[in-house]
Structure formats: C-alpha cells, structure tokens
Amino acid sequence: MSAVVADPRAERLANLWSRLSAQHVTLGAGCGCMVGGVSVSLEDFELDIADYLWAEGERQGQTAVVAWLLQPGPIEQQVKPG
C-alpha cells in the first residue's frame, strides 16, 4: 500500500485488508476457488463493513470518522480527520 497514513493502527488495518481481500472466503464445503460450496471474495463484504463502521461511528459519536467515511473519491484524496 503506497498511501501515507498518519495513524499506524490505520496503516496496519489497511495492510491487513489488502492481504485478506486477495484470499478466499470459505463458505459451505469449499472455498472461493470453486472447489465446492459458494464462491465469494472479501470485496463482496466491503459495503457491509463500511455500513457497520458508519453506524458504529454514529453510535459512538465519532463525528470525524463519520465525516471521513462519507467523503467521496479515492482515500488518498480525502481529508484526514485531525
């Protein structure tokens, strides 16, 4: 990942997501490589994860996080919460 991140925890999570999104998700009797079961990738869950983070940010009163999640455009062009 080439983006500069101010918080090392955010960088660690971004790197983790990058690694996980390249792997299979096991459902049923097989994995995403179509050996059996249902085929999905972590990309299928991205909107669910974003919705969860948005809802949790609102629930916990984290207005800077909510504002950042709702910014349009690529992450590297978004204004980071201060």
Contacts in CASP RR format, 6 or more apart in sequence:
PFRMAT RR
TARGET T0000
AUTHOR 0000-0000-0000
METHOD contacts of the structure
MODEL  1
MSAVVADPRAERLANLWSRLSAQHVTLGAGCGCMVGGVSVSLEDFELDIA
DYLWAEGERQGQTAVVAWLLQPGPIEQQVKPG
1 11 0 8 1.000
1 14 0 8 1.000
1 15 0 8 1.000
1 18 0 8 1.000
3 14 0 8 1.000
3 75 0 8 1.000
3 76 0 8 1.000
5 11 0 8 1.000
5 14 0 8 1.000
6 80 0 8 1.000
17 42 0 8 1.000
20 42 0 8 1.000
21 41 0 8 1.000
21 42 0 8 1.000
21 43 0 8 1.000
23 42 0 8 1.000
24 31 0 8 1.000
24 32 0 8 1.000
24 33 0 8 1.000
24 41 0 8 1.000
25 31 0 8 1.000
25 32 0 8 1.000
25 40 0 8 1.000
25 41 0 8 1.000
25 42 0 8 1.000
25 44 0 8 1.000
25 45 0 8 1.000
26 32 0 8 1.000
27 37 0 8 1.000
27 38 0 8 1.000
27 40 0 8 1.000
28 36 0 8 1.000
28 37 0 8 1.000
28 38 0 8 1.000
29 36 0 8 1.000
29 37 0 8 1.000
30 36 0 8 1.000
30 37 0 8 1.000
30 38 0 8 1.000
31 37 0 8 1.000
32 38 0 8 1.000
32 39 0 8 1.000
32 40 0 8 1.000
32 41 0 8 1.000
33 39 0 8 1.000
50 69 0 8 1.000
53 65 0 8 1.000
53 69 0 8 1.000
54 66 0 8 1.000
54 69 0 8 1.000
54 70 0 8 1.000
56 62 0 8 1.000
57 65 0 8 1.000
57 66 0 8 1.000
57 69 0 8 1.000
58 66 0 8 1.000
64 81 0 8 1.000
64 82 0 8 1.000
65 81 0 8 1.000
67 81 0 8 1.000
68 78 0 8 1.000
68 79 0 8 1.000
68 80 0 8 1.000
68 81 0 8 1.000
71 78 0 8 1.000
71 79 0 8 1.000
END
